[in-house]
Amino acid sequence: MKWEDEAIVLAARPHGESAAVVQLLTCTHGRHAGLVRGGQTPRLRGIYQSGNRVSATWSGRLAEHLGNLDCELECSYMSRVLDDSDRLAALSAATAVCEGAMPEREPHPACYEGLLALLEALEGDHWAEVYVRWELALLAELGFGLDLTRCAAGVENDQLAYVSPRSGRAVSLSAGTPYREKLLALPGFLVGYGEGGGAAVAQGLALTGFFLERHLFHPHDKPLPAARRRFEQRFALDGGAAQVTSQ
């Protein structure tokens, strides 16, 4: 069996003396692994960096086999953000989340396009806010979307400020304030209030991280990836006062 597809490298791990097992997020074949012979060699190592966009060819005797991968580099997003530790952390977090959360060999073209759009956005303005929106979209695509359109308590004409950890529905400021210790903060930039910033991004990452862990990782006895936790901590320090650079 053989297929060709466009893909984003999620991870590459050593296998034997020189080979590597590579995890890809493909456009039409979902999250898919394969063996790259010589994947640890200097000639090939640079192709299989997390976040790289590649043209992939997979072949195997049977569909359920690990199979072999051969990839050509199309774009190295990691090299674009290598000098910015915050953006590099975002790239690492995104690929780790996809590797851990995406079902194996289940096509999700929207997830591929979403990750590709995020990688492109890492060089632009408001990249951290885009990252939070990307995690919300990933949750929705995998069947666990949040309802941030109206207050769960039925209060109209009031600012949405919280999210219920039970239902994933927004709660207004007036309805939620008495119970704010039990609710998750909803940053305004997700519902049309303000442009974001470090503190708002910290709230957004705490919000999406809670539901990612609950719905996509905990059911499989897995924690939220370490790279994702480290990324969130960059904004959680000092009460979310981390700087978000837009240039």
N, C-alpha and C positions, 0 to 999 in steps of 0.2 A: 504494500500500500504506500501511497505517496500523496502529499499535498504541498501546495505553496501558498503562503499568506504573508501579509504584512503584520508586524508584531512589535511589541515593546519588551525589552528584557527586564524581568523582575528580579532575578537572582541567578547566580552561578556558583556552584559549590564543587570543590575538588572531588574527583572520583578516580581512585587508583593513582598511578604515577604522573600521568599527564592529561588525562581526560577531565571533563567537567559535566555535571548534570545541570542543565540550564532550564530555568522556568521562564516561559514567555506568556504575555497576554496578547493573544492574536485577535485579529479583527473578526474572523468567522469560525474559529475553532476553539474559542474560549481560552482559559488558562491551560497551557499545555507544556509538558516537560519533554526533554530529549537529551540524549547523550551527544556531547561534542568531543570528538576525538582530537586530542591536542589542544583542548580548550584552556589548559593552564600555561601553554607556551607563550612567550612574549609576542609572537606574531598574531595570535588569536585573542589573547587576554583582553586587549582593548576593545574588541568588538562586543564582548559579553559583559559590559559594565551596566549596572542597573540604570534604567532610564533611557538606554539607547534604543533608537528606532531602527529596525532591521527588516530586510527581506528574508523570510525563513523558508527553508525546504525541510520537511520532515519525511522520513521513510522508515517503514517497519514491516516485518513479515505479516503481523496481525495488528489490528487496530488497538488492541489492549496492551501491546508491548510498549516499553519505554521508547524504543526506536532511536534513530539517529537524526541529529539536526545539523544543518549547514546554513549559515547565515551570512549575509552581506550587510555591512553597515550603511545605513541611509542618513542618520543624523545622530550626533552625540550630544544629547541634552546635558549630560553630566559635565562635559567640558565647558559648557556655556555658563554654568553656575559654580564652577569649582572654586572660584575665589571669593564666594559669598557663603559663609558657613550656615546662615539661616535658610537660604534658598536651597542649598545642598541638603540640609536636614529635611526640608519639605519634600524634596525628590525622594530621599531615602524612606521617609515615612509613607509616602504614597505607594511606592512599589512594594513595601513590606505589607501594607494593608491589603493591596490587591492579591499578593501571593497568599496571604492567610485567609482572606475572606471569599475570594472568587471560587465557585465550584469548579472542579477539574473537568475540562473538556466539554463544558456547557457553553454554547455560544451566547455572548452578550455584546454584540457590536456597539451598543450605546456605552458600555463600560470602557471599551477600547477607545472610542472617540472622545469620551470624557477625560480619560487619562492623558491622551494626546493633547487635548486642549489645555489641560492643567500644565503640562510640561512646557507648552508654548508660552503660557501666561507667567511662568516663573521669572521671565525676563522683564515683564511689564509692571505697570502700576498696580497697586492693591493686590499683589500676588498672594498675600497671606489670607485676605478675605476670599479670594478665588478658591484657595485650598479648602476653606471651611464649606463653601458652597459645593465644591466637588464631593466632599464626604456626604453631604446631604443627598446629592444626586445619586451617589453610589448606593446608599441605603434605600432610596426609592426604587432604583432599578432592580435591586435584589429582593424587593417585596416588603420593605420595612420603612416606607416613607413617613415623615412627620407631617402633621397637619398644622401649618403655620398661617392659615388663611383667616381664622376667626377664633374667638374666645370659646373655650370648651364650656365655660359657665354661662354662656349666652349673653354676656354683657356687650352691648354695642357702643360704638363711638368712644372707645377707650383704647389707649395704647397697649399693644401686646407686649408683655415684658417677661413672661415665664413660659415654661413648658412642663407639663405633667410628666414625671418619670414613668407613670403607669400607662398612660394612654398615648403619649407622644403628641398631644394636642396643645396648642398655645393657650395661654391664660392671660387675661388682661391685667393691667397694673392694679386697678382697684379691687378686682376679684381675687388676685393672687397675693397681695401684700400681707394679709393676715396669715398666710400659709407659706410665706416665702422661704422659710427654712426647709420645707419639704419639696420645694420646686427647683427646677433648673433654670438658670438665667438665660434669657433669650436676647442676644445682642441685636440692637436696633437695625444694623445694616442688613440683616436677613429679612426684615419686614418693612423696609423703606424708611427707617429713621436713622439719619446720620450716615457717615461714610466708613466707619470702622475705626481702625487704630489698634494699638497693642492690647489694651484692656478688653476691647470688644472681641478681638480675635481669640484671646484667652478664654472668654466665655463661650465662644463658638466651638472651640476645640474641646472644651469640657463637655459641652452639649452633645456633639457628634460622637465623641469618644465613649460617652456613656451608652449610647444606643448601638454603636458598633460592637462594643464588648458584650452587651446583653444579647443582641440578636445574631451576630455573625461569628463571634469567637467563643463565648461561654458555652453555647450548646455543643461545641466540639471539644470542650475541656481545654481550650487554648486561651492564653491571656492576650491582651492587646499587644501587638508587636513592640519590642523594646525601642525600635527606631521611632515609632509613633509616640510613645511615651516621652522620649527625650525631646521630640519636637514640641509637644505640648508644654513641657517644662520650661522651654525657652520663653514662653509667654506668661506662664503662671508665676514665675519668679517676681517678687516685689508687687504682688497683687495685680499682675497682668500689665505692668508698666513697661514691658519690653518694647524696644523701638522697632517699628516696621518701616523699612526704607522702601521708597517707591521708585528709586532710580537705580 
